[in-house]
Amino acid sequence: MALTLEALRGRVLDTDSHESAPAPRWAEVFGERGRRFAESAHELLDITDKVTPDGVHKITKDFKDVEKITPEAVWTFKGANAPSATDIRRRESVLDAMGISRALIFPGMGIFAWVEAHGGGFSGMPLAGPDQQKTGHEALEAFTEWAIAHNSDRTRIAGLLSAGKPGMTPELMTKKAEAMIKAGLKVVHIGTGHPPGGVAPFDPALDKVYRHPTFYDVPEGAKHL
């Protein structure tokens, strides 16, 4: 007997979903820091549009996230035009339509902010000056605050720990990761671009980050992703 999609309904986990709000909506979603970042990173965004093969995914186009949530829409529209790309409050309805129990959600805007914050230059992207890097780091913080505010049992959003930020140390990384977890996040995405906390990723100084009890202290009976 063939295994059907319907037979799997409610039993599927999505481990690589994204927030995909287009840049014209970053002020709406992430506030003033999102607006400033959209303006600061215009060159990065324009180049991204040029290398995107499908115009539907253009990050600079103002998709308003009003597409009705239907089986056809959730399986057809992708990227910034997908239902709940901007309004994460609609994501659980999208999961229902797709038969997905729970989703692990990674950054969209936060990826661009990470590139800009760490100087740009990745895969042919433009370099970012000091002011742009500062704006990028502010956008990273805005994304993590948004992730904390919208994290739920079914939509597990990864917070962004900017491990390569100037002045970062293993001790500060641990403190920031603890704060994210205590705020309710289940996933901490460690973005670098530069040595995390000023040391190599395998440096014993980072053992306190990777092994910290907070990362593994799961209450009895708690659900796992």
Summary of the structure (lengths in Angstrom):
residues: 225
radius of gyration: 18.4
end to end distance: 29.1
largest distance: 60.2
contacts: 686
relative contact order: 0.13
helix: 50%
strand: 13%
